Amino acid sequence: MRPPAQECGRDRRGGSGGGGGGCCGSDAGSSRLQRSPARLRTTAPPAPAPAPPTPAPAPAMVRPALVLVLVLALAAAAPPRRAPETPAAQAAPSAAPSTAAPGPATALPGSASPRPQDTAAGDGARKVVRVKVVKKKVLKKKPKAGAKEDASKQEPRCPPLGLESLRVLDSQLRASSDKRYGLAAHRGRLNIQSGLYDGDFYDGGWCAGQKDTSQWLEVDARRLTLFTGVITQGLNSIWTYDWVTSYKVQFSNDTHTWKPCRNGTEEVVFAANKDPEMPVLNTLPCPTAARYVRINPQSWFPNGTICLRAEILGCPLPDPNNIYWESPPVPTDPLDFRHHNYKEMRKLMKKVHDACPNITRIYSIGKSYLGLKLCVMEISDNPGQHEVGEPEFRYVAGMHGNEALGRELLLNLMEYLCREFSLGNPRVVRLVTETRIHLLPSMNPDGYETAYKLGSELAGWAMGRWTYEGIDLNHNFADLNTALWDAEDNELVPHKFPNHYIPIPEYYTLPNATVAPETRAVIEWMQRYAFVLSANLHGGELVVTYPFDMTRTYWKAQELTPTADDPVFRWLATVYASSNLVMAQDERRICHYDDFARAGNIINGANWHTVPGSMNDFSYLHTNCFEITVELSCDKFPHASELPAEWDNNKESLLLYMEQVHRGIKGVVRDKDTEDGIADAIISVDGVNHDIRTAFDGDYWRLLNPGEYEVTATAEGYHAATRSCRVTYEDRPTLCNFHLTKTPKQRLREILAKGGKIPKDLQLRLRQLRLRKLREQRQARKD
């Protein structure tokens, strides 16, 4: 059996202490007080001034002030005499402290100077050696005002046990009582979210079944742990307001004997929350080593009941009774696993660029409301150039500033690609040489800075989510869905209304439109590059969503709303979800109240909850790019200690998803006569009511699942061309090129524009077209 929990088992000098010793008990400074009388007894009474003895070497370290006092006292008491030759010269340097700089021997300040007659008497001329003890004053520079604060911020503290990130299992949580199963101990996790209905089976916290001060929530760390702090929240609910306003903390090693947290001799009552959502951290006055910890509420919101969500801070300790405890996991890749603010992010990106200048480029697509640049890292074998036949891919993170995991994963991905390319990793080399990769780690840098200042556990569920102007970027893109669905209802698609490249409404482009500068910058970025595939990295859940994100029935909050490319989107979402180490676990716990594991951890975005103006829908309807949303973790802002594990969970998913950009068909649409690429040619797939367009040099990429497809290429002024293209299960796209012939009208326009004569064959062709048109008109009149 382990000994009872001990508070402050060691004092600040490293020695072992008793139950109230160290920083908590009043005996913390007793050892120093006991030495003070002995120090007084060492002061000796003044002795009569004897004849000056032969100087002896002094200790290595002597206080300069003490040396000066002793020397002056001896010099004043002794009669003037000749200075000995060798001993005096040797004694002076040894009497000086080690910090004094050596110099020429001079007279001591304040002592009697040798008389002239002493310099030429005796058995021979003797030299007078003047000795000077120099007291060197060391000026200490005052630290800068912010240095102490920065040091305190960087000072390591114990990480959370993992109630929010689900590292602490439901079986490790107990409570004295609960209202019902939906409000039991397993729901008392920091930032857990409740269902939409009152009395939901998955509710937003732990609530005690009784209102008294004997209720408690218990956490089993499953090993000896140095507990350092407690973070609490109130109940997450849209129906009631409940939170705890004060509580006590107790510790145990066997759940039978409990020791309260004390500050000296008094039991500490911690001030808790003033509202349901804002997390409150209480640091323990004395870190305590134990296995179990209890939160014992003492008071609560008067009109509510005892309800809370919590996180415990603690450092695992080696257990002398068990040698089989697992050590902390070692990162598989030597990357910079920590949270980076804006300046640190820029430094890391520059560091990666300096390490791999041949395959990287840093550029800005715009600025945030506060003027922070939206920096993008491009990784390609020819950075800054679009190569014909090479698809363009992008990852976007940090749309919500407090969802920080995606930001760090993209920074780690930059480091990883640079490092592995330099080492010759064949998978990475192929990916970099055949794909143009763009990584935007922070779309909302203003919001991230707000959350970063609070910290990973104290930012709460929403602090930093919005921009500085209070705009949710995931609802800020132009709504193109409504225009498309209205046209489909009126049977105008695709002949009179396009099913792709839908133009942005005029109201959205007005100067007074509520559009964030970050949103405008990303839209211009989408229009400038021919992106084929993308993923938007979020946090707070474990699921992958795909378009449409907006419900077709405007008044419904949830409705299955698939796109014309639903099979392709389902495949893309499955690729990421099935290769994510946490999502792939069959027995994993749900994050909040939705069980996505039953559907393979993927869901249609609108069937989860409607999101008008999402970036995914806009990207699909306004550009060629297919984009999904990845919810990376239950914890939006995981602690830095959890980042290595999160990288291992997502590394394969990030790489495998990028490789899907080479799935389907690709090719170049060219002019048959000149072999020049035709820009803005439309690529249509039979049976799929969504087209794409070629890039400025005529190349295109169309994501498709394996199968046989009839593909048609059309362009203004050219005859359409159709061919059969087969997509295989190999990890390379099928090449499907087109050569288009100009129409007679187009040739006539070009000839007339140049001032040339019309060829006879073209004149004959135009005459035939006129006759055909006349016959069709006559036939229409008869009918």
C-alpha positions, 0 to 999 in steps of 0.5 A: 500500500502506498503511503498517504498523500503528502503535501510538499514532500520536499522543501526548496532545498531538496530535503525531505519534509513532513506533512506540512513542510516545504512551501506550505507549512510555517516551518519552511524557513526554520533551518535558516532561523536556527543558524542565525544565533550561531552566526552571531556567536562567531563575532569575536571581541576586539583584541589588543593590537600586537606587533604585526606578524609575518603575513600569511596567505589569505583564504581564496575568497574574502570579502573586500570590505572585511579585508579593508577594515582589518588592514586599516585597523592593523595599520592604525595600531602598529608603529611605523616601521620599514616594510619587509621586502619579500613577505609584504609583496607576497601577502598583499596579492593573496589578501585581495579577493579573487575578483580584484584585478592584479595591478602594481603594488601601491600604498593602501588608502588611509594607511601611514605612508613610509617616511623618506628616511626609511628608504635608505637606512640599514645594511643596504638600500631596501625598496619600499613596497606600497600595497593597495587593496582595490575594492571592485564594484560590480554593477549589475544590469537591471533586467528589462521590464518584460524579461521577468514576465516572459520568463514566467510565461516560459516557465514549465508547468504540469500539463493537463491529465487529459479530461478534455482530450479524452486521455482520461477514460470514463472509468477514471471519473467518479462522483458522490452522486448525479442527477441522471446518467447524462449528467454523471461524472464522465460528463464533467470534462472541460469544454464538453458540449451538450446536446440540443435538447433538455434532458439529453443523454449526453449533457454538458457537465457533471451535476450532483444529485444533492445540494450540500457541501459533501458532494465531490467529483473524483479523478483517478490518475492511475499513477502517482502524480504531482497535482499542481492546479485545477481548472473549472467551468460551469454546465454547458446548457441552453436551458439552465444556468449552473456553476460552482462558485467555490470548492475545496480540493482533497487528495488520496492514495487509496480513496479511504484516507483523504487529505485536504489541500492546505495553505499552511495550517488552513484548508484552502477554499478556492474561488471558482466560476462566475459564469458557465463558460469562462474557465477559471484556473486555481493553482494549488498553493502547494503541489501535492503527490497523490493518485486520486484528487477530488473537487469538493464544491462549497458554494454554487450559483444561488438559482442553480445547482452543483454542476461543473466541468473540470481539468486537472493539472499534474505531472506523472511521477515515477512509481517505486512500487511498479516498474512497468509504467509506460514512459511518455511517448517519444516523438517519431520525428524531430519537429518543433512541437510547441505552440507558435504565436505569429512571430514564432510562426514567421520565424519557423517558416523562414527557418524551413525556407532557409533549410530548403530554398530550392523547394520552398517559397513564402508569400503573402495573400493579404492581411488581417484586420489588425495588419498581420500577414496571411503567410503561405508556404509553397512546396514544389520542385519549381516554387513560384511556377505553374507547371503544365500537368502538375496539380495544385493542392492547398491546406488551410488551417486556423479559420477559427483562431482558437482551433490551434491544432491544424496550425501546428500540424501544418507547421510540422508538415512544412518541417517534415517535407523539407527534412524528408526531401533532403533525406531522399524519402522516395514518397516525399520526393515524388509528392513534392516533384509532382505536386505544387503544395500550398500551406496556409497555417493561419487564416485568422491570425488575430483570433489566434493571438487572442486565444494564445494569450489565454493559453491552451486550457483557458481560452474556453470553447469560443474565445478567439474563434471569430476575427477581431471584427467579430466575424465567423469566417466559415459563414462569411463566403458568398452564398452561391448555393441558393442561386444554383438551386433556384436555377435547378428548380426552374430547369435552367441548368446547365444551358442558361445557368452554369453548374460551375464557376457561378459568379459572385453576387453583386451585393457581396462585392459592394464596399459596405458588404460585411466581408472580412479582409481575411475572406477577401484575401482567400477568395482572390487566392482561390481565383489566382491559382488553379487549385484541384483539391483542398482541406480545411482543418478545424478542431473540437470534434473527430469527424470529416465533413464534405459538401454541401454544408448548407441545407437545401431547405432553408428552414431546416437545421439538418438535411442530407444535401449531397453534391453532384460529386457525392461519391468522390467527396465520400471517398476523399473524406474516407481516405482521411478518416480511415488513416487517422489513428484516433478516428480508426479506433473502433472503441473510441469515446465520442467527443461530445454528443454525436457518434460519428464512428457508426458512419465511418467518421464522415458525414455530409456537412448539411446533415450535421448542421447547416453552415450558410456561406461556408468555404467548402461550398464556395470553393466547389461552386466558384472554382474547380477545387474540391474541399472537405473539412477535417475536425482534428481533435476533441480538444480545440487547443491541445496542450503542447505536451499532446502535440507529438501524439497529435502529429503521429495521429494525423501524419499519414492522413495528411500525406495520403490525402495530398496524394488523392490530387492525382486521382481521376483524369488529367490532360491538356486541351489544345488548338488542333492547328496551333497546338496552343493550350485553350484556356477556360475550356469546359470539361464535362463528364456524362452523368455528373452535373458539375463541370470544371474548366482548364487553366490558363495554359489549357491543362486540367484535372478532374477528380473521379472514382475508378470507372469508365467515363464519357468526357467532353471538352468544349470551348468558345469558337471550337467544335466540341470533342468527346472521348472515353476515359477510363480511371483505374485503381492505380495511384496515378491519373489517367491521361485524357488530352483533347485537340479542338477544331475551330468553328467556321465562324471563329475562323471568319472572325479571326480572318476579318480581325486581321484584314485578310481574305476569306478562303474558298473552302470557308466560304463554301462551309458558311454557305452550307451552314446558312442553307441548313439554318433556312431548312430548319426554319422552314421545317419549324413553320410547317410543324 
